[in-house]
Amino acid sequence: MWTSSAARLAALEAEWQQPVPRFRNFPLIARYHDSQASAPAWHRLDDQTWHDLNGEELFALLDGTASRVGQQCLYHRLRTPLAESGALREFDEAATHFAAQPAARGQALLALSRLQPQEAYYLTDLLVGDALPVLPLAAVAPLLVLLLLATLVGGFWMPVLWFLTAGQVLAHTLLYFFSRVRVEAWIRPMLQLGSLYRAGRDLANLALPLPALRELSAPLGRLGSIVHKVAFLQFEGQLQSDLAALPWLILQYVKILLLLDFIVYHRCRRDVQAHAGAIRAVFEAVGYADCALAVAGYRARHPYCVPEFTAAGLRLTDAYNPLVAGCAPNSLAVDSQYSVLLTGSNMSGKTTFMRTVGLNALLAQTIATCPASAYAGPFRRVVSSINLADNLPEGKSYYFAEAETVLGFVQAAEAAPGEYLFILDELFKGTNTVERIAATRAVLAYLQPRSLVLASTHDGELGALLAPAFSEYHFSETVSEADWYFDYRLKPGPLTTRNGIRLLARVGYPSALVNDALALSSTLDAAVAARETAAPLLPAAQ
């Protein structure tokens, strides 16, 4: 036994240090998060922002959890940022403790590994009091059993009663087979309560300095009373695989005659309903510990800093995107009265940098762990529009879908001014140049006093139109006859070079085509310069 436990611990520790690729069933992982949709929360990361920030890949990178409960709680944590520095500081301390204490970490990993079976995903079904359905006639099943026994015994004095007994046996059989599939499906989450109880008990006994584990004594006591009843269901399931055919068949007849499934399910359902709060407390405490373990493992593998929460502004030093191998680090400092406008060609690093800022803000407010050497900023709700698509099933064009999305941003900024970080990649791409520039300028100028905005554009005119409220930065590339090179470094000021047409030549476009494009580009530039000299397009942003 000791060798088996030691080998299991070694395997868990190796997995914690370097998680191996594994299949992740996100619909099951998201069950806990989805079940909390109506619960109060400071912010919930919407689906668009989650996908813009490559949320599933981010989860996979962080997922060094040892249990299914931990997976579900980590997913929920990443999609539910906090605005509580105290709670985030406590989580940081928990992750730091696991990183520094291998013995405690190992025992916690062993405790959590009890919840590795897929069935543990369904524990979320028990976190609300009325989650389990009521079986027809379940409340009167004990009376039906008593009536059956009474007619059976009474038949020795009045044999005619045995006809009633036979009818009751037939009724019990029909009732059993009618409800058997339902019972087997509904008891699935209850069968994991024993594992949840033992995992919570083992973690509590470790006396870890985790706030979530300090008040588990009473919830564990209430959960333990349910586990003893559920143990019967687990025992029956084990018998099905361990007994020979004849004893197992006899057992099934006993269950049919005495309606054992009905009675035990009904009593367990009643207890689960009464103690849903205790189940939730143990579930969330176990998940909290597993999340802290996973984050401790991530920190051991990647450079990071603990965020500093300030009243205003945003300061990032050597920030990088952990999902991009070899990502070039960049720094950014923004005062509270300014926002950021990015320019640069495709592939130059604009979108990666925007995701870098979004991920740092998100991870700061969820796991107190930033992929940077320093992070300082206030609590902000992260919202983005990077990979927006049209909505063909609803008959909406890209432009219409984007217009609706941006309207939601405007309304959110009005409802909670100063609380948002908007990450906007090339707004209104679905319309013509003049209207795109005008609409983008209007939206950004409206959002900026009410939020922090990080926007990108290919329209260089926007820099002057939005000054001085937006500070301009750019990414650039070097193009030669033989090659082109991106340094992926953020640079202050607007982009002053153009290499799009030169890139066409570099990839092999005919020289006549390239020269034609260059000539037309020069002509258009001259025309625009002449118009701007005569009369500026729009006044600067106010």
C-alpha positions in Angstrom: 0.0 0.0 0.0 2.8 2.4 0.9 4.5 1.8 -2.4 1.2 2.3 -4.3 0.6 5.6 -2.5 4.2 6.7 -3.1 4.0 5.9 -6.8 0.7 7.7 -7.1 2.0 10.7 -5.2 5.1 10.8 -7.5 2.8 10.7 -10.6 0.6 13.5 -9.2 3.7 15.6 -8.4 5.1 15.1 -11.9 1.8 16.1 -13.4 1.6 19.2 -11.2 5.1 20.3 -12.3 4.5 19.7 -16.0 0.9 18.9 -17.0 0.6 16.6 -19.9 -1.8 17.3 -22.8 -5.2 15.9 -22.2 -8.7 16.1 -23.6 -10.9 18.7 -21.9 -14.6 18.4 -22.2 -15.5 22.1 -21.9 -19.3 21.6 -21.8 -18.8 19.5 -18.6 -16.0 21.8 -17.3 -18.3 24.8 -17.7 -21.2 23.2 -15.8 -20.4 25.0 -12.5 -19.9 28.3 -14.2 -23.2 28.0 -16.1 -25.0 27.0 -12.9 -23.9 30.3 -11.4 -25.3 32.5 -14.2 -27.9 34.1 -11.9 -25.6 34.5 -8.9 -24.4 38.0 -8.0 -21.0 38.8 -9.5 -19.0 42.0 -10.0 -18.3 40.9 -13.6 -18.7 37.9 -15.9 -16.5 37.6 -18.9 -18.8 37.4 -21.9 -18.4 34.7 -24.5 -17.0 37.2 -27.1 -14.2 38.4 -24.8 -13.5 34.8 -23.6 -12.9 33.7 -27.2 -11.0 36.9 -28.1 -8.6 36.2 -25.3 -8.3 32.5 -26.4 -9.9 31.5 -23.2 -9.9 27.7 -23.7 -6.2 27.7 -24.6 -5.6 29.9 -21.5 -7.5 27.4 -19.3 -5.5 24.5 -20.7 -2.2 26.3 -20.0 -3.3 26.9 -16.3 -5.1 23.5 -15.8 -2.8 21.6 -13.5 -5.8 20.7 -11.4 -6.0 17.2 -9.8 -9.8 17.0 -9.7 -12.8 17.6 -11.9 -14.2 19.9 -9.2 -10.9 21.9 -9.4 -11.3 22.1 -13.2 -14.8 23.5 -12.9 -13.8 26.0 -10.2 -10.8 27.2 -12.2 -12.9 27.8 -15.3 -15.4 29.7 -13.2 -12.7 31.8 -11.6 -11.2 32.7 -14.9 -14.5 33.9 -16.2 -15.5 35.8 -13.0 -13.0 38.5 -12.1 -13.0 40.0 -8.6 -12.8 43.5 -7.4 -11.6 42.5 -4.0 -7.9 43.0 -3.2 -8.2 41.0 0.1 -9.6 37.9 -1.6 -7.0 38.1 -4.3 -4.2 38.5 -1.7 -5.5 35.4 0.1 -5.5 33.4 -3.1 -1.9 34.5 -3.8 -0.9 33.4 -0.3 -2.5 30.0 -0.9 -0.7 29.5 -4.2 2.6 30.6 -2.6 2.1 28.1 0.3 1.6 25.2 -2.0 4.7 26.2 -4.0 6.8 26.4 -0.9 5.5 23.3 0.9 6.0 20.1 -1.1 4.7 17.8 1.7 1.5 19.7 2.1 1.2 19.9 -1.7 1.6 16.2 -2.1 -1.1 15.4 0.6 -3.5 17.9 -1.0 -2.9 16.3 -4.5 -3.7 12.9 -3.0 -6.9 14.2 -1.4 -8.0 15.9 -4.6 -7.3 12.9 -6.8 -10.3 11.2 -5.3 -12.4 13.4 -7.6 -10.7 12.5 -10.9 -13.5 10.3 -12.3 -15.7 11.9 -15.0 -18.8 11.4 -12.8 -17.5 14.1 -10.4 -18.4 16.7 -13.0 -22.0 16.1 -12.1 -21.7 17.1 -8.5 -22.8 20.6 -9.7 -26.3 19.2 -10.0 -26.5 19.0 -6.2 -25.6 22.7 -5.5 -29.2 23.9 -5.6 -31.9 22.6 -3.3 -34.4 21.4 -5.9 -32.0 20.0 -8.5 -33.0 16.4 -8.2 -36.4 15.3 -9.6 -39.1 13.7 -7.5 -39.8 10.0 -8.4 -43.6 9.2 -8.8 -44.9 7.4 -5.7 -41.5 7.7 -3.9 -43.1 9.3 -0.8 -45.5 6.3 -0.4 -43.0 3.6 -1.3 -42.6 2.6 2.4 -46.3 2.2 2.7 -46.5 0.0 -0.4 -43.7 -2.2 1.0 -45.6 -2.5 4.4 -48.7 -3.4 2.5 -46.9 -6.1 0.5 -45.4 -7.6 3.7 -48.8 -7.5 5.4 -50.6 -9.3 2.6 -47.8 -11.9 2.4 -47.9 -12.7 6.2 -51.7 -12.4 6.3 -52.0 -15.0 3.5 -51.0 -17.7 6.0 -54.3 -17.2 7.7 -56.3 -15.9 4.7 -54.8 -17.4 1.5 -57.0 -15.1 -0.6 -54.7 -12.3 0.4 -51.9 -13.9 -1.7 -53.7 -12.9 -4.8 -53.3 -9.3 -3.6 -49.6 -10.1 -2.9 -49.1 -11.3 -6.4 -50.8 -8.1 -7.8 -48.5 -6.0 -5.7 -45.4 -7.9 -6.8 -46.4 -7.2 -10.4 -47.0 -3.5 -9.6 -43.6 -3.3 -7.8 -41.9 -4.9 -10.8 -43.5 -2.5 -13.3 -42.7 0.4 -11.1 -39.1 -0.7 -10.8 -38.5 -1.1 -14.5 -40.4 2.1 -15.3 -38.2 4.2 -13.0 -34.9 2.3 -13.2 -33.3 4.4 -15.9 -34.4 7.6 -14.2 -33.0 6.5 -10.8 -29.6 5.5 -12.3 -29.3 8.9 -14.1 -30.4 10.9 -11.1 -28.2 9.2 -8.5 -25.1 9.8 -10.6 -24.1 13.0 -8.8 -25.0 11.6 -5.4 -22.6 8.7 -5.9 -19.8 11.2 -5.9 -20.7 12.7 -2.5 -18.5 10.2 -0.7 -15.5 11.2 -2.7 -16.2 14.9 -2.2 -16.7 14.4 1.6 -13.4 12.5 1.9 -11.5 15.0 -0.2 -12.8 17.9 1.9 -12.1 16.0 5.2 -8.5 15.2 4.2 -7.9 18.8 3.1 -9.3 20.1 6.4 -7.2 17.7 8.4 -4.0 19.2 6.7 -4.6 22.5 8.6 -3.7 24.4 5.5 -3.6 28.3 5.7 -6.5 28.5 3.2 -9.5 30.7 4.3 -11.9 28.5 2.3 -10.9 25.4 4.5 -11.2 27.1 7.9 -15.0 26.8 8.3 -15.5 23.3 6.9 -16.2 21.4 10.2 -20.0 22.1 10.2 -20.5 21.5 6.4 -18.5 18.3 6.5 -20.6 17.1 9.4 -23.8 17.7 7.5 -22.4 16.2 4.3 -21.2 13.1 6.3 -24.8 12.3 7.3 -25.8 12.1 3.7 -22.8 10.1 2.7 -23.8 7.3 5.0 -27.1 6.9 3.2 -25.6 7.3 -0.3 -23.1 4.5 0.7 -25.9 2.0 0.2 -26.3 3.1 -3.4 -22.5 2.8 -3.9 -22.5 -0.6 -2.3 -25.3 -1.9 -4.6 -23.4 -0.6 -7.6 -20.2 -2.4 -6.4 -22.2 -5.6 -5.9 -23.4 -5.6 -9.5 -19.8 -5.9 -10.7 -18.5 -8.2 -7.9 -21.2 -10.8 -7.4 -21.9 -13.9 -9.6 -25.0 -13.9 -11.7 -27.3 -15.8 -9.4 -26.6 -13.8 -6.2 -26.9 -10.6 -8.1 -30.2 -11.7 -9.6 -31.5 -12.5 -6.1 -30.4 -9.1 -4.9 -32.3 -7.4 -7.8 -35.5 -9.3 -6.8 -35.1 -8.1 -3.2 -34.7 -4.5 -4.5 -37.8 -4.9 -6.6 -40.0 -6.3 -3.8 -38.8 -3.8 -1.2 -38.6 -0.8 -3.5 -35.1 -0.1 -2.1 -34.1 2.2 -4.9 -37.2 4.3 -4.4 -36.8 4.6 -0.7 -33.1 5.3 -0.6 -33.3 7.8 -3.5 -36.2 9.6 -1.9 -34.4 9.9 1.5 -31.1 11.0 -0.1 -32.9 13.5 -2.3 -34.6 15.0 0.8 -31.2 15.3 2.6 -29.5 16.8 -0.4 -32.2 19.4 -0.7 -31.9 20.2 3.0 -28.1 20.4 3.0 -27.4 21.9 -0.4 -25.6 24.8 1.3 -23.2 22.4 3.0 -22.5 20.5 -0.2 -21.8 23.8 -1.9 -19.4 24.9 0.9 -17.4 21.7 0.6 -17.4 21.8 -3.2 -16.2 25.3 -3.4 -13.5 24.8 -0.7 -12.1 21.8 -2.5 -12.2 23.6 -5.8 -10.4 26.6 -4.2 -7.6 24.5 -3.0 -7.2 22.8 -6.4 -7.2 26.2 -8.1 -4.4 27.4 -5.8 -2.4 24.3 -6.5 -2.8 24.7 -10.3 -1.8 28.4 -10.2 1.3 27.4 -8.0 2.3 25.0 -10.7 1.8 27.6 -13.5 4.0 30.0 -11.5 6.7 27.4 -11.3 6.8 27.1 -15.1 6.3 30.7 -16.2 7.7 34.2 -15.3 5.0 36.2 -13.4 4.4 39.0 -11.0 1.7 39.6 -8.3 -0.4 42.6 -9.4 -0.6 45.9 -7.5 -4.0 47.4 -7.5 -4.1 51.2 -7.7 -6.7 54.0 -8.0 -6.0 54.9 -11.6 -3.9 54.5 -14.7 -2.3 51.3 -16.0 1.4 50.3 -15.9 2.7 47.1 -17.5 6.4 46.2 -17.5 7.7 43.4 -19.7 4.3 42.0 -20.3 4.0 39.0 -22.6 1.3 36.7 -23.9 1.8 33.3 -22.3 -0.1 31.6 -25.2 2.5 32.8 -27.8 5.8 30.9 -27.7 8.7 33.3 -27.5 6.4 36.3 -27.2 8.4 39.6 -27.2 7.7 41.4 -23.9 6.5 45.0 -24.0 5.8 47.8 -21.5 3.1 50.3 -21.4 2.3 53.2 -19.0 -1.0 55.1 -19.3 -2.2 57.9 -17.1 -5.8 57.9 -16.0 -6.9 60.7 -18.4 -5.6 59.0 -21.5 -6.3 55.9 -23.6 -4.2 54.1 -26.3 -4.5 54.0 -30.1 -2.4 51.4 -31.8 -1.3 51.4 -35.5 0.7 48.9 -37.5 0.5 46.5 -40.3 -0.9 43.0 -40.1 1.3 40.5 -38.4 3.3 43.3 -36.7 2.1 42.4 -33.2 -0.9 44.7 -32.6 -3.4 42.0 -31.8 -1.0 39.9 -29.7 -0.2 43.0 -27.7 -3.9 43.8 -27.2 -4.5 40.3 -26.0 -1.4 40.6 -23.7 -3.0 43.6 -22.0 -6.4 41.9 -21.7 -4.9 38.7 -20.3 -2.8 40.6 -17.8 -5.9 42.5 -16.6 -8.0 39.3 -16.4 -5.4 37.2 -14.6 -4.6 40.0 -12.2 -8.2 40.0 -11.1 -8.8 36.2 -11.1 -5.6 34.4 -9.9 -3.4 37.4 -8.8 -0.8 36.2 -11.3 0.3 38.4 -14.3 2.6 37.4 -17.2 4.8 40.4 -16.7 7.5 41.7 -14.4 5.2 44.4 -13.0 1.5 45.2 -13.2 -0.3 48.1 -11.5 -3.8 49.3 -12.2 -7.3 49.6 -10.8 -10.0 47.0 -11.0 -11.5 47.1 -14.5 -14.1 44.9 -16.2 -12.4 43.5 -19.4 -14.5 43.6 -22.6 -13.2 43.1 -26.1 -14.1 43.1 -29.8 -11.3 41.4 -31.7 -12.6 38.4 -33.6 -16.2 39.5 -34.1 -18.1 37.7 -36.8 -21.4 38.2 -38.7 -24.5 36.4 -37.6 -25.9 34.7 -40.7 -28.6 32.6 -38.9 -30.2 35.8 -37.7 -29.6 37.6 -41.0 -27.2 40.1 -39.6 -24.2 41.4 -41.6 -20.8 41.9 -40.0 -21.4 45.7 -39.7 -24.8 45.3 -38.1 -23.5 42.7 -35.6 -20.6 45.0 -34.8 -22.9 48.0 -34.4 -25.0 46.1 -31.9 -21.9 44.9 -30.0 -20.4 48.4 -29.8 -23.7 49.8 -28.6 -23.5 47.4 -25.7 -20.1 48.8 -24.9 -21.4 52.4 -24.9 -24.3 51.5 -22.6 -22.0 49.6 -20.2 -19.6 52.6 -20.0 -22.6 54.8 -19.3 -23.9 52.5 -16.5 -20.5 52.1 -14.8 -18.1 54.9 -15.8 -14.5 54.3 -15.0 -14.9 50.5 -14.4 -14.1 49.2 -17.9 -11.2 48.3 -20.1 -12.4 48.1 -23.7 -10.1 46.3 -26.2 -11.3 47.2 -29.7 -9.6 45.9 -32.8 -10.3 47.9 -36.0 -13.9 49.0 -35.4 -16.4 49.1 -38.3 -14.4 47.3 -40.8 -17.7 46.4 -42.6 -18.3 49.9 -44.0 -16.6 52.4 -46.3 -13.5 54.4 -45.3 -15.1 57.8 -44.6 -17.9 56.4 -42.5 -15.5 54.0 -40.7 -13.2 56.8 -39.7 -16.1 59.0 -38.6 -17.9 56.3 -36.6 -14.8 55.0 -35.0 -13.7 58.5 -34.0 -17.1 59.2 -32.5 -17.3 55.9 -30.5 -13.7 56.2 -29.2 -14.1 59.8 -28.2 -17.4 58.9 -26.4 -15.9 55.9 -24.5 -12.6 57.5 -23.5 -13.8 59.8 -20.7 -15.9 56.9 -19.3 -13.3 54.1 -19.5 -9.8 53.0 -20.5 -9.7 52.1 -24.2 -7.1 50.2 -26.1 -8.0 50.4 -29.8 -6.2 49.5 -33.0 -6.6 50.9 -36.5 -5.2 51.0 -39.9 -6.5 54.5 -40.4 -3.7 56.8 -39.5 -6.0 59.8 -39.7 -7.6 58.8 -36.3 -4.5 59.7 -34.4 -4.9 63.5 -35.1 -8.7 63.3 -34.7 -8.5 61.7 -31.3 -5.6 63.8 -29.9 -4.8 64.5 -27.1 -7.2 62.0 -25.3 -5.5 59.0 -27.0 -1.8 58.4 -26.8 -0.5 56.8 -30.1 1.7 53.8 -30.2 2.7 51.6 -33.1 4.3 48.3 -34.3 6.5 48.4 -37.4 8.4 46.0 -39.6 11.5 46.2 -41.8 11.1 45.2 -45.5 13.9 44.7 -47.9 14.3 43.2 -51.4 15.3 39.9 -49.8 13.3 39.6 -46.6 11.0 41.3 -44.1 11.4 41.4 -40.4 9.0 42.1 -37.4 10.6 43.0 -34.1 7.1 43.0 -32.3 8.2 45.9 -30.1 5.8 48.6 -29.0 7.0 52.1 -30.0 5.6 55.5 -29.1 4.0 57.8 -31.6 2.1 57.1 -34.9 3.3 54.8 -37.6 5.2 56.8 -40.2 6.1 54.1 -42.7 4.1 52.0 -45.1 5.2 48.6 -46.3 2.0 46.9 -47.4 2.6 47.3 -51.1 6.3 46.5 -50.7 5.2 43.2 -49.1 3.3 42.4 -52.2 6.6 42.6 -54.2 8.3 40.5 -51.6 5.9 37.6 -51.9 6.2 37.6 -55.7 3.5 39.9 -57.2 4.3 41.1 -60.8 6.4 44.2 -60.8 3.9 46.0 -63.1 1.1 45.4 -60.6 3.3 46.6 -57.7 4.4 49.8 -59.5 0.8 50.6 -60.5 -0.2 50.3 -56.8 2.7 52.5 -55.6 1.8 55.2 -58.2 -1.8 55.3 -57.2 -0.9 55.3 -53.5 1.3 58.4 -54.1 -1.6 60.1 -56.0 -4.1 59.4 -53.2 -1.7 60.7 -50.6 -1.2 63.9 -52.4 -5.0 64.4 -52.8 -5.6 63.8 -49.1 -2.8 66.2 -48.1 -4.3 68.9 -50.4 -7.8 68.5 -48.9 -6.4 68.5 -45.3 -4.5 71.7 -46.0 -7.6 73.4 -47.3 -9.9 72.2 -44.4 -9.3 69.7 -41.7 -11.7 66.7 -41.8 -12.9 66.9 -38.2 -12.0 68.8 -35.0 -9.9 67.1 -32.4 -11.6 64.9 -29.8 -12.9 66.8 -26.8 
